[in-house]
Amino acid sequence: MRVEKSKLLRQIRRIVNRKFGGWKKFILLTVCVCVILYCINSLFSRSGRQVWDVGGEGLNVTDDRCGVKCNSGQHSFYIRTGDGSLVGPTICFEGDVIVSNELKNFGRGLNVVLINDRTLEVADIKTFDTYEEESSLIRFLKKSVPDNFVVMMASFDDAASSLKEDSIRWLKLYGSTIVDDLTLRDGYIMVGQKGLEEGQAIEFIKKKYRKEFAEVLEIAGCLEIPLGSHRNLQLMLPEVINQKDMVIGEAVANCGVEKICEPNSFPVRIDTGYADKRPVEICVNGHIMMGENLNKGGRGFNVIIVDPVDLKPSIINHVDTYTFDSTDLEIFLESLVEGDIIIAAVCDDGSRKLSYAVKKLLNKLGSGHIQNLRFRDVWYFVGQKGMNGFTTFEQISYAGVESEWPKEIKKAFCIPNKLIGRQVIPDPEVYRNDERRAFCVKYGGYSELCDPAHVDDLIKPVKVINKQMEANKVYATPIIIIPGLNHNALVRTLQTTLMQPGINPGLVTIIWDEKFPEHGDLAQLFGFNNRSVSGSLHYSEQVLKALKLAIDQHTDVEYLIVLEEELILAPDFLNFMAQCVEILNADETLLGVSSWNFNGYEDVSGNKELVYRVQEFPGLGLFIKTSALQRLFQYDNIKQCCNKRSWYGWNVNSLIGGEILIPDVSRVFRQVYQGADNLEDYIQALFNRPRLTNLEQETTLGNMNNLAEKVYEDILQDELKKATVLTTNHITQCYQKGSIIKEFNQTAPSIPIVVSYTQENENDLSILQKLCKCFGLFSSTNSRPKNLHHGLVRFYYLHRNIYLVGSSTRYYSYIEDKLKIPSPVNKDEYLRP
């Protein structure tokens, strides 16, 4: 016998060693299994309850499962979640089917059955679409469910998407502990009770993992009511202060209102407080009624209701809608009676958990701006239950772009016992531009656009001023903007484009380098279109790509307006172009109009009505015939012609001929150049000198018909024949201050001046270059003079038209008889300093 026992023990020892690695591990494993079994038993048998997973039995799922048998004093239940989005959930209590697919009384989200804890009768059946919103569920759990009533819940489709902080908090006040883990399309079942301690509800989650929907979750069992220990929820609800409980604060004479209020009105002063440093303060009828440590004034919504008959505060309420949901405020506002006057002020922040339902209620009470309230904005409002329209007693002060504290609002006024509303929402003292704020948060470095003082300025187009110009082709012409690297300069271009009277934002397109997508977002902010082109190493490459894209997109238009980088448009930019349309249509030799004058410096321009013909291609602000661009791109050597920035001078005339119109006074201002460039002398001469730009809204140009090719030449001939003719001998002292002015002052202002100079041939511009420098026109080493028209240069100086005419030009014959040409000398002597 002993031998058999010894043999048995040896066999057990071998099995333990082989299977478990020794007695210590065997004992440890046994203890763990016991603990797990104990926990499972505790979970499913807590407080006289038994719960089991019906689905785990592998049986068919039918409503017959409602027939659960329980012990005396227990109550049976069966709950099954929906099957994906096809089959609805099932909820049974005490053998009765209350919710099912067959009854069709279910919906997406949480399906809830409310049970009276005393009578055990079904008190209500509700569906809350917590895929869309949570506020109705919060309201139900907080206000609709009586204390200690039992709730039974089953999910269908998705119940988690809008189940946020506040609804989760309230489900935990029904005993939940795992609802935090609920995610998209998980299955969820809960049996809880209002006021139940957290963790004592019956609840299960079935995770969907990588499937489209979680598998069906099916739970049945027996329970006792109450489900566990309870807590007092009244302590968690905001206190409404009635008149008898109000504390009357400090007396303030007439609440700070300067004049005595008329009969049937009363004084009010509102101070929204500053940041989280100084709380709100509301004075009514000569006494502070809400403030620091007074009637619970503080962060969120501070509300005083005034009786319209005795004009005294009847109710005071405070709801912290930064920390808690706004259901209590919603219910409070619904409880107001006809004629109640409401005074409300938001301090610190009241928008974080402010629901749409509350905003709608405030709209009905007369608010026209509550929908604009955002994080940390402060706001005050005085309205009335039953008023028709919108109150005039309302204002918002907006927080900064980075949520900096807003400026506080301090207002004092008299409120009548019956408020008369306006049918149109009164214009606010300031607007909030949310799109602009969002852009400024996303992108840094926009010092002007995102300036806190102007970030809420509205960005909107301006209507055409001269109604007779509305049908002009310019206002139907696509505008192409080609930005460079300076994003603040681009903002100025977009702003001054949008400010053009008659602008159509739908015709404006920003064509940006693909490396800078923020330029596309900036275009959308201004209401403009945008397209990207492949990245470029040089801006001139981007310009050619943008022009090619533009003409490919706009094959059916006659003209394009092209704006290059860092331009500020004059107020009459479009109006100037509009006045040039007729002559462009009539003259095939004209390619377009530039809004920029190479020689438009302060001292040598000034006639805002004057327009020239030149054989240059200045670019910058260009109104050009689409056909001219199409012809230009037909040439294979376009990159050789136009591989530099346009203000270096594209040799367009040599390829397709034609001329450009330019104004004497520029209609764009090109910002001072701030880039690295190997032509420093050229840049300094062109951009870094004071220039003249027209600042008038409308300027009527001179006789535009005179710009037709033949007419223009005839007028030049007449001008030259009647001009006072000087030779270079007359202006040898032009570098010395005053000498040239004295000479010109001897001539009547209406008579033009011609300065002639000698040339060895038509390409000899050496003396002309010195003359340009003498008069203060563009002059740069190794660069041709600007604004040439068949060798002639003209400009406006001291209220006169000045012409520089060379001896090899076609115009020399018109002045030749007035000249006494000196014997040839070294031409350098003509311009002695």
DRENLUM-23597 format. One record per residue (C-alpha): residue in three letters; x, y, z. Coordinates in steps of 0.02 Angstrom, whole numbers, padded with zeros to 5 digits, always signed. Example, Ala and Ser with C-alpha at 12.3 -4.5 7.8 and 13.67 -1.06 7.14 Angstrom:
! DRENLUM-23597
ALA+00615-00225+00390;SER+00684-00053+00357;
This chain:
! DRENLUM-23597
MET+00000+00000+00000;ARG+00140+00118+00048;VAL+00232+00071-00111;GLU+00080+00114-00216;LYS+00061+00284-00130;SER+00246+00320-00153;LYS+00234+00272-00335;LEU+00081+00384-00358;LEU+00170+00532-00278;ARG+00321+00507-00389;GLN+00207+00508-00543;ILE+00122+00668-00484;ARG+00292+00747-00451;ARG+00353+00701-00625;ILE+00195+00773-00705;VAL+00211+00934-00604;ASN+00395+00953-00648;ARG+00366+00911-00831;LYS+00209+01017-00857;PHE+00236+01162-00735;GLY+00423+01166-00701;GLY+00410+01126-00518;TRP+00297+01140-00366;LYS+00323+01328-00341;LYS+00258+01371-00514;PHE+00116+01246-00496;ILE+00058+01325-00332;LEU+00076+01502-00405;LEU-00029+01456-00556;THR-00162+01375-00446;VAL-00176+01532-00340;CYS-00194+01641-00497;VAL-00333+01532-00566;CYS-00425+01542-00399;VAL-00410+01732-00397;ILE-00477+01745-00575;LEU-00623+01631-00535;TYR-00661+01734-00379;CYS-00659+01897-00478;ILE-00772+01826-00612;ASN-00892+01764-00480;SER-00888+01934-00394;LEU-00921+02021-00558;PHE-01069+01918-00607;SER-01144+01890-00436;ARG-01126+02065-00357;SER-01270+02125-00246;GLY-01382+01979-00280;ARG-01362+01982-00468;GLN-01318+01846-00593;VAL-01264+01894-00769;TRP-01210+01782-00912;ASP-01155+01799-01092;VAL-01295+01722-01194;GLY-01195+01733-01355;GLY-01061+01623-01278;GLU-01182+01476-01273;GLY-01190+01473-01463;LEU-01381+01472-01463;ASN-01495+01560-01588;VAL-01536+01738-01542;THR-01722+01767-01529;ASP-01841+01865-01421;ASP-01876+01703-01329;ARG-01724+01741-01225;CYS-01833+01864-01129;GLY-01896+01715-01030;VAL-01754+01720-00903;LYS-01797+01634-00737;CYS-01739+01721-00579;ASN-01752+01693-00393;SER-01881+01778-00286;GLY-01842+01964-00264;GLN-01741+01970-00424;HIS-01790+02041-00593;SER-01746+01966-00761;PHE-01672+02059-00908;TYR-01605+02020-01080;ILE-01509+02146-01188;ARG-01438+02122-01361;THR-01345+02253-01463;GLY-01386+02286-01644;ASP-01306+02185-01782;GLY-01203+02312-01880;SER-01321+02438-01962;LEU-01446+02307-02020;VAL-01532+02225-01870;GLY-01591+02327-01723;PRO-01558+02293-01537;THR-01668+02202-01414;ILE-01707+02252-01234;CYS-01817+02144-01121;PHE-01868+02166-00940;GLU-01964+02043-00834;GLY-02002+01935-00987;ASP-02074+02078-01091;VAL-01997+02135-01256;ILE-01982+02325-01244;VAL-01865+02366-01389;SER-01835+02254-01539;ASN-01803+02250-01725;GLU-01982+02192-01753;LEU-02056+02334-01651;LYS-01951+02458-01752;ASN-01932+02570-01600;PHE-01744+02588-01608;GLY-01617+02702-01691;ARG-01434+02738-01714;GLY-01338+02774-01555;LEU-01398+02726-01380;ASN-01570+02647-01359;VAL-01633+02672-01181;VAL-01774+02597-01079;LEU-01819+02688-00918;ILE-01887+02581-00775;ASN-01976+02649-00620;ASP-01877+02579-00473;ARG-02035+02567-00365;THR-02171+02506-00482;LEU-02054+02414-00603;GLU-02155+02487-00746;VAL-02078+02551-00907;ALA-02077+02741-00887;ASP-02003+02788-01055;ILE-01916+02725-01212;LYS-01789+02840-01295;THR-01660+02839-01434;PHE-01511+02958-01430;ASP-01409+02976-01588;THR-01241+02996-01503;TYR-01159+02976-01672;GLU-01218+03154-01708;GLU-01234+03242-01538;GLU-01238+03214-01350;SER-01339+03359-01282;SER-01509+03271-01286;LEU-01435+03122-01192;ILE-01360+03238-01061;ARG-01525+03328-01039;PHE-01617+03162-01019;LEU-01494+03091-00893;LYS-01483+03253-00794;LYS-01662+03316-00793;SER-01786+03191-00864;VAL-01740+03038-00762;PRO-01807+03041-00583;ASP-01688+02991-00444;ASN-01657+02803-00428;PHE-01744+02756-00591;VAL-01659+02615-00685;VAL-01593+02638-00862;MET-01561+02494-00983;MET-01455+02535-01137;ALA-01406+02447-01298;SER-01306+02520-01442;PHE-01349+02512-01627;ASP-01232+02556-01771;ASP-01119+02685-01686;ALA-01145+02762-01515;ALA-00973+02834-01478;SER-00930+02971-01603;SER-01014+03114-01508;LEU-01005+03035-01336;LYS-00892+03164-01256;GLU-00835+03220-01085;ASP-01002+03279-01015;SER-01110+03133-01071;ILE-00977+03011-01009;ARG-00975+03102-00842;TRP-01163+03081-00826;LEU-01161+02897-00874;LYS-01036+02872-00734;LEU-01163+02952-00618;TYR-01273+02804-00667;GLY-01138+02681-00613;SER-01036+02661-00771;THR-00849+02635-00760;ILE-00795+02574-00934;VAL-00889+02693-01049;ASP-00726+02789-01073;ASP-00665+02641-01177;LEU-00809+02648-01301;THR-00748+02690-01477;LEU-00820+02698-01652;ARG-00944+02557-01689;ASP-00906+02459-01531;GLY-01053+02366-01452;TYR-01113+02432-01283;ILE-01236+02371-01151;MET-01271+02452-00983;VAL-01397+02431-00842;GLY-01378+02574-00720;GLN-01474+02680-00596;LYS-01476+02867-00569;GLY-01357+02909-00427;LEU-01273+02738-00427;GLU-01093+02738-00369;GLU-00968+02723-00509;GLY-00924+02543-00554;GLN-01086+02466-00490;ALA-01182+02464-00654;ILE-01197+02308-00761;GLU-01104+02351-00922;PHE-01010+02268-01064;ILE-00914+02327-01217;LYS-00880+02223-01372;LYS-00735+02299-01471;LYS-00745+02298-01660;TYR-00556+02285-01682;ARG-00520+02280-01869;LYS-00697+02237-01923;GLU-00822+02362-01990;PHE-00938+02334-01840;ALA-00919+02244-01675;GLU-00997+02071-01662;VAL-01166+02058-01577;LEU-01157+02074-01387;GLU-01293+01976-01297;ILE-01315+01981-01107;ALA-01450+01909-00994;GLY-01467+01895-00806;CYS-01555+01932-00644;LEU-01537+02087-00536;GLU-01601+02166-00378;ILE-01656+02347-00361;PRO-01570+02452-00300;LEU-01417+02398-00398;GLY-01297+02461-00265;SER-01253+02609-00155;HIS-01308+02783-00209;ARG-01249+02964-00197;ASN-01338+03133-00191;LEU-01335+03212-00365;GLN-01415+03376-00307;LEU-01244+03433-00248;MET-01182+03425-00428;LEU-01316+03540-00500;PRO-01298+03730-00507;GLU-01397+03829-00381;VAL-01529+03952-00440;ILE-01543+04099-00319;ASN-01718+04164-00293;GLN-01758+04340-00234;LYS-01773+04296-00050;ASP-01600+04216-00050;MET-01509+04353-00146;VAL-01369+04450-00064;ILE-01382+04636-00102;GLY-01211+04706-00143;GLU-01130+04877-00134;ALA-01237+05028-00178;VAL-01187+05121-00337;ALA-01279+05282-00375;ASN-01390+05252-00526;CYS-01270+05109-00572;GLY-01154+05238-00648;VAL-01278+05295-00781;GLU-01254+05482-00806;LYS-01437+05527-00830;ILE-01587+05478-00725;CYS-01686+05341-00811;GLU-01860+05380-00873;PRO-02014+05304-00790;ASN-02038+05118-00824;SER-01852+05094-00848;PHE-01706+05054-00734;PRO-01516+05078-00734;VAL-01394+04937-00771;ARG-01205+04930-00775;ILE-01110+04781-00843;ASP-00924+04748-00824;THR-00872+04583-00903;GLY-00713+04578-00800;TYR-00538+04551-00866;ALA-00461+04382-00908;ASP-00458+04265-00759;LYS-00397+04406-00647;ARG-00552+04512-00618;PRO-00727+04433-00617;VAL-00888+04496-00690;GLU-00989+04632-00603;ILE-01171+04675-00639;CYS-01263+04821-00559;VAL-01454+04830-00565;ASN-01558+04972-00494;GLY-01420+05049-00393;HIS-01342+04891-00316;ILE-01209+04767-00369;MET-01303+04603-00389;MET-01167+04489-00459;GLY-00981+04498-00432;GLU-00834+04421-00343;ASN-00901+04317-00199;LEU-01073+04391-00230;ASN-01218+04280-00285;LYS-01095+04157-00364;GLY-01033+04273-00502;GLY-00888+04200-00598;ARG-00826+04111-00754;GLY-00953+04069-00888;PHE-01132+04135-00895;ASN-01193+04258-00765;VAL-01380+04287-00780;ILE-01500+04402-00689;ILE-01687+04398-00723;VAL-01780+04560-00688;ASP-01967+04567-00656;PRO-02045+04683-00788;VAL-02172+04751-00663;ASP-02072+04800-00508;LEU-01907+04809-00606;LYS-01814+04711-00471;PRO-01705+04556-00491;SER-01811+04400-00465;ILE-01687+04260-00505;ILE-01497+04248-00518;ASN-01409+04102-00601;HIS-01229+04060-00640;VAL-01175+03917-00754;ASP-00992+03880-00786;THR-01004+03828-00969;TYR-00816+03814-00979;THR-00812+03666-00860;PHE-00988+03594-00872;ASP-01116+03566-01008;SER-01248+03699-01037;THR-01401+03590-01007;ASP-01442+03681-00845;LEU-01433+03848-00933;GLU-01543+03780-01071;ILE-01676+03721-00948;PHE-01666+03883-00851;LEU-01695+03988-01006;GLU-01843+03879-01055;SER-01921+03915-00885;LEU-01932+04103-00914;VAL-02106+04176-00926;GLU-02174+04308-01044;GLY-02103+04480-01007;ASP-01952+04422-00904;ILE-01803+04535-00936;ILE-01638+04441-00949;ILE-01469+04520-00915;ALA-01324+04406-00959;ALA-01135+04425-00962;VAL-00996+04303-01004;CYS-00835+04314-00906;ASP-00668+04224-00934;ASP-00740+04094-01054;GLY-00917+04035-01082;SER-00909+03960-01256;ARG-00818+03795-01229;LYS-00973+03692-01187;LEU-01108+03810-01246;SER-01234+03708-01346;TYR-01325+03755-01505;ALA-01490+03737-01409;VAL-01440+03875-01288;LYS-01386+03989-01429;LYS-01554+03961-01513;LEU-01646+04004-01352;LEU-01544+04163-01331;ASN-01585+04209-01512;LYS-01769+04197-01468;LEU-01738+04311-01319;GLY-01666+04444-01434;SER-01481+04402-01457;GLY-01411+04428-01631;HIS-01230+04389-01595;ILE-01220+04243-01473;GLN-01180+04126-01619;ASN-01016+04222-01642;LEU-00954+04185-01466;ARG-00788+04091-01467;PHE-00656+04038-01341;ARG-00616+04175-01215;ASP-00728+04304-01299;VAL-00827+04410-01176;TRP-01006+04461-01209;TYR-01153+04549-01132;PHE-01336+04548-01180;VAL-01502+04617-01120;GLY-01658+04538-01193;GLN-01836+04494-01150;LYS-01948+04342-01161;GLY-02074+04375-01299;MET-01984+04521-01382;ASN-02000+04531-01571;GLY-01833+04551-01658;PHE-01657+04584-01596;THR-01599+04687-01449;THR-01486+04839-01465;PHE-01408+04801-01296;GLU-01275+04675-01347;GLN-01088+04673-01381;ILE-00944+04550-01403;SER-00760+04583-01370;TYR-00657+04455-01464;ALA-00505+04362-01399;GLY-00342+04374-01496;VAL-00284+04258-01634;GLU-00185+04155-01510;SER-00328+04165-01383;GLU-00253+04316-01296;TRP-00374+04392-01171;PRO-00495+04515-01251;LYS-00526+04693-01198;GLU-00658+04700-01061;ILE-00829+04776-01094;LYS-00896+04910-00977;LYS-01068+04980-01015;ALA-01199+05078-00918;PHE-01373+05116-00985;CYS-01559+05125-00946;ILE-01667+04973-00987;PRO-01854+04995-01022;ASN-01978+04872-00951;LYS-02027+04826-01129;LEU-01887+04806-01255;ILE-01922+04847-01437;GLY-01825+04733-01554;ARG-01756+04768-01726;GLN-01802+04655-01871;VAL-01624+04661-01936;ILE-01479+04613-01824;PRO-01392+04775-01772;ASP-01215+04790-01837;PRO-01090+04741-01703;GLU-00963+04867-01645;VAL-00830+04745-01706;TYR-00835+04593-01820;ARG-00748+04427-01799;ASN-00660+04356-01950;ASP-00642+04171-01908;GLU-00566+04121-02076;ARG-00432+04253-02060;ARG-00397+04202-01880;ALA-00380+04019-01931;PHE-00257+04067-02068;CYS-00155+04169-01945;VAL-00147+04024-01822;LYS-00090+03906-01960;TYR+00042+04020-02037;GLY+00163+04137-01949;GLY+00251+04293-02009;TYR+00102+04391-02077;SER+00133+04546-01974;GLU+00002+04657-02057;LEU-00133+04532-02102;CYS-00129+04455-01928;ASP-00107+04615-01829;PRO-00224+04593-01679;ALA-00293+04767-01710;HIS-00349+04720-01886;VAL-00366+04530-01889;ASP-00556+04544-01887;ASP-00566+04671-02028;LEU-00683+04609-02164;ILE-00608+04564-02332;LYS-00735+04606-02465;PRO-00737+04680-02640;VAL-00786+04858-02685;LYS-00923+04900-02810;VAL-00883+05002-02964;ILE-00898+05189-02931;ASN-00933+05250-03108;LYS-01089+05154-03160;GLN-01058+05199-03342;MET-00902+05090-03336;GLU-00989+04932-03273;ALA-00999+04855-03447;ASN-00817+04891-03486;LYS-00716+04737-03538;VAL-00588+04766-03402;TYR-00713+04713-03268;ALA-00737+04546-03358;THR-00551+04517-03386;PRO-00461+04377-03292;ILE-00327+04441-03172;ILE-00172+04334-03146;ILE-00065+04365-02991;ILE+00108+04284-02985;PRO+00177+04291-02807;GLY+00361+04291-02760;LEU+00441+04245-02595;ASN+00384+04397-02494;HIS+00217+04340-02422;ASN+00180+04507-02337;ALA+00204+04594-02504;LEU+00082+04469-02581;VAL-00046+04517-02448;ARG-00030+04700-02501;THR-00055+04651-02683;LEU-00211+04550-02641;GLN-00280+04686-02529;THR-00260+04824-02658;THR-00329+04709-02793;LEU-00485+04675-02691;MET-00503+04862-02657;GLN-00519+04902-02842;PRO-00694+04969-02876;GLY-00786+04844-02985;ILE-00671+04697-02949;ASN-00744+04523-02975;PRO-00652+04404-02856;GLY-00706+04256-02962;LEU-00597+04319-03105;VAL-00439+04333-02999;THR-00319+04184-02996;ILE-00158+04170-02895;ILE-00037+04054-02986;TRP+00089+03997-02857;ASP+00245+03892-02850;GLU+00203+03718-02785;LYS+00331+03740-02646;PHE+00221+03873-02563;PRO+00046+03802-02534;GLU+00008+03939-02407;HIS-00012+04057-02556;GLY-00160+03949-02608;ASP-00237+03964-02435;LEU-00207+04151-02439;ALA-00297+04163-02606;GLN-00448+04072-02534;LEU-00449+04191-02386;PHE-00474+04335-02508;GLY-00604+04240-02609;PHE-00487+04219-02758;ASN-00452+04065-02864;ASN-00283+03982-02858;ARG-00179+03862-02961;SER-00005+03792-02935;VAL+00136+03767-03059;SER+00289+03657-03042;GLY+00431+03725-02936;SER+00555+03849-03010;LEU+00730+03902-02962;HIS+00704+04079-03025;TYR+00553+04194-03019;SER+00567+04228-03207;GLU+00536+04041-03238;GLN+00381+04046-03129;VAL+00316+04196-03227;LEU+00331+04105-03393;LYS+00247+03949-03322;ALA+00106+04055-03251;LEU+00080+04150-03414;LYS+00076+03987-03513;LEU-00052+03913-03392;ALA-00156+04072-03402;ILE-00167+04078-03591;ASP-00204+03891-03598;GLN-00347+03915-03476;HIS-00416+04074-03554;THR-00415+04040-03740;ASP-00582+04129-03764;VAL-00541+04298-03685;GLU-00469+04452-03772;TYR-00363+04515-03629;LEU-00272+04464-03472;ILE-00214+04570-03326;VAL-00048+04510-03255;LEU+00016+04567-03086;GLU+00192+04518-03038;GLU+00270+04509-02865;GLU+00272+04647-02735;LEU+00151+04768-02817;ILE+00033+04888-02730;LEU-00107+04942-02847;ALA-00160+05124-02859;PRO-00344+05157-02816;ASP-00384+05187-03001;PHE-00285+05041-03072;LEU-00436+04957-03154;ASN-00515+05123-03199;PHE-00354+05173-03289;MET-00353+05010-03386;ALA-00537+05029-03428;GLN-00505+05196-03513;CYS-00373+05114-03624;VAL-00484+04974-03690;GLU-00559+05070-03835;ILE-00393+05122-03911;LEU-00322+04946-03886;ASN-00468+04875-03984;ALA-00445+05003-04123;ASP-00255+04992-04145;GLU-00175+04826-04195;THR+00000+04896-04164;LEU-00034+04908-03977;LEU+00000+04750-03876;GLY-00067+04811-03711;VAL-00051+04935-03568;SER+00076+04938-03427;SER+00028+05026-03267;TRP+00211+05062-03226;ASN+00324+05198-03294;PHE+00510+05159-03294;ASN+00544+05346-03280;GLY+00404+05384-03158;TYR+00512+05466-03025;GLU+00444+05608-02920;ASP+00534+05749-03014;VAL+00508+05690-03192;SER+00325+05638-03196;GLY+00165+05716-03132;ASN+00034+05726-03267;LYS-00098+05599-03209;GLU-00196+05618-03371;LEU-00050+05583-03488;VAL-00015+05416-03576;TYR+00130+05374-03694;ARG+00172+05245-03825;VAL+00337+05154-03795;GLN+00430+05007-03872;GLU+00467+04934-03700;PHE+00386+04788-03609;PRO+00387+04849-03428;GLY+00283+04705-03359;LEU+00231+04725-03177;GLY+00048+04780-03189;LEU+00008+04730-03368;PHE-00156+04733-03466;ILE-00113+04635-03622;LYS-00198+04559-03773;THR-00209+04371-03757;SER-00164+04356-03941;ALA+00001+04446-03907;LEU+00047+04321-03772;GLN-00002+04176-03883;ARG+00110+04242-04024;LEU+00251+04266-03899;PHE+00243+04085-03841;GLN+00250+04022-04021;TYR+00433+04069-04028;ASP+00556+03934-03974;ASN+00677+04065-03911;ILE+00555+04145-03789;LYS+00668+04098-03645;GLN+00812+04192-03727;CYS+00698+04341-03751;CYS+00617+04337-03581;ASN+00729+04241-03462;LYS+00747+04388-03342;ARG+00623+04483-03237;SER+00515+04592-03347;TRP+00582+04752-03271;TYR+00751+04714-03348;GLY+00663+04736-03513;TRP+00596+04591-03616;ASN+00643+04612-03799;VAL+00464+04578-03855;ASN+00466+04710-03992;SER+00602+04618-04087;LEU+00495+04458-04089;ILE+00317+04516-04122;GLY+00331+04704-04146;GLY+00203+04822-04073;GLU+00205+04948-03931;ILE+00141+04967-03754;LEU+00046+05112-03676;ILE+00116+05178-03512;PRO+00053+05316-03394;ASP+00159+05467-03350;VAL+00109+05434-03168;SER+00118+05249-03124;ARG-00037+05153-03071;VAL+00063+05027-02969;PHE+00197+05047-02838;ARG+00334+04919-02842;GLN+00408+04895-02668;VAL+00591+04929-02641;TYR+00690+04780-02702;GLN+00768+04680-02560;GLY+00849+04532-02646;ALA+01023+04479-02694;ASP+01062+04528-02873;ASN+01219+04546-02975;LEU+01155+04706-03057;GLU+01160+04814-02901;ASP+01178+04978-02996;TYR+01026+04937-03104;ILE+00918+04892-02954;GLN+00965+05048-02857;ALA+00927+05159-03006;LEU+00761+05077-03043;PHE+00680+05048-02874;ASN+00772+05136-02734;ARG+00726+05314-02780;PRO+00564+05405-02737;ARG+00429+05369-02865;LEU+00261+05447-02901;THR+00104+05338-02895;ASN-00072+05402-02923;LEU-00176+05404-02764;GLU-00340+05471-02834;GLN-00492+05357-02847;GLU-00538+05415-03023;THR-00435+05512-03148;THR-00500+05549-03321;LEU-00363+05522-03449;GLY-00327+05643-03590;ASN-00389+05617-03767;MET-00357+05430-03786;ASN-00394+05434-03972;ASN-00232+05530-03994;LEU-00138+05369-03952;ALA-00183+05283-04116;GLU-00022+05254-04212;LYS-00042+05382-04354;VAL-00129+05512-04245;TYR+00007+05496-04113;GLU+00144+05527-04242;ASP+00052+05680-04309;ILE+00034+05752-04135;LEU+00218+05722-04098;GLN+00262+05812-04259;ASP+00156+05962-04209;GLU+00229+05963-04032;LEU+00408+05960-04096;LYS+00379+06096-04224;LYS+00312+06219-04095;ALA+00435+06172-03959;THR+00578+06275-03890;VAL+00734+06184-03951;LEU+00891+06172-03846;THR+01053+06089-03886;THR+01167+06005-03764;ASN+01268+06166-03761;HIS+01125+06248-03668;ILE+01129+06125-03525;THR+01312+06093-03490;GLN+01281+06146-03312;CYS+01129+06034-03288;TYR+01212+05942-03143;GLN+01219+06105-03047;LYS+01064+06144-02948;GLY+00947+06273-03025;SER+01024+06304-03195;ILE+00906+06197-03296;ILE+00756+06261-03197;LYS+00804+06441-03236;GLU+00819+06403-03421;PHE+00649+06319-03428;ASN+00564+06457-03326;GLN+00600+06577-03468;THR+00481+06477-03576;ALA+00291+06477-03560;PRO+00230+06317-03472;SER+00120+06267-03620;ILE+00265+06262-03740;PRO+00359+06096-03745;ILE+00547+06086-03734;VAL+00656+05986-03853;VAL+00835+05944-03810;SER+00930+05884-03962;TYR+01088+05783-03962;THR+01202+05713-04095;GLN+01219+05530-04139;GLU+01342+05437-04248;ASN+01201+05318-04297;GLU+01029+05267-04236;ASN+01104+05143-04111;ASP+01217+05274-04033;LEU+01133+05315-03866;SER+01287+05368-03769;ILE+01240+05552-03758;LEU+01058+05508-03725;GLN+01114+05407-03574;LYS+01202+05561-03505;LEU+01049+05667-03538;CYS+00940+05543-03444;LYS+01056+05553-03296;CYS+01058+05743-03309;PHE+00869+05754-03298;GLY+00851+05620-03166;LEU+00777+05487-03279;PHE+00826+05304-03266;SER+01013+05289-03294;SER+01121+05139-03262;THR+01292+05088-03326;ASN+01283+04970-03476;SER+01093+04988-03486;ARG+00991+05070-03622;PRO+00881+05220-03580;LYS+00699+05175-03546;ASN+00535+05222-03631;LEU+00607+05236-03807;HIS+00486+05270-03949;HIS+00582+05257-04113;GLY+00732+05332-04025;LEU+00634+05474-03941;VAL+00617+05491-03753;ARG+00481+05599-03679;PHE+00437+05644-03499;TYR+00344+05776-03398;TYR+00454+05900-03306;LEU+00412+06067-03223;HIS+00235+06060-03296;ARG+00302+06038-03473;ASN+00321+05900-03599;ILE+00506+05870-03627;TYR+00572+05777-03780;LEU+00748+05709-03804;VAL+00779+05697-03991;GLY+00935+05622-04071;SER+01006+05673-04239;SER+00980+05498-04312;THR+00797+05483-04263;ARG+00648+05510-04379;TYR+00599+05662-04276;TYR+00758+05762-04301;SER+00695+05837-04465;TYR+00552+05925-04372;ILE+00674+06029-04269;GLU+00823+06040-04385;ASP+00782+06213-04454;LYS+00783+06283-04276;LEU+00958+06222-04241;LYS+01125+06298-04273;ILE+01233+06147-04258;PRO+01406+06189-04189;SER+01561+06117-04271;PRO+01589+05938-04216;VAL+01676+05923-04051;ASN+01703+05780-03931;LYS+01526+05733-03875;ASP+01586+05713-03696;GLU+01605+05902-03692;TYR+01418+05925-03723;LEU+01379+05878-03545;ARG+01517+05953-03443;PRO+01479+05949-03257;
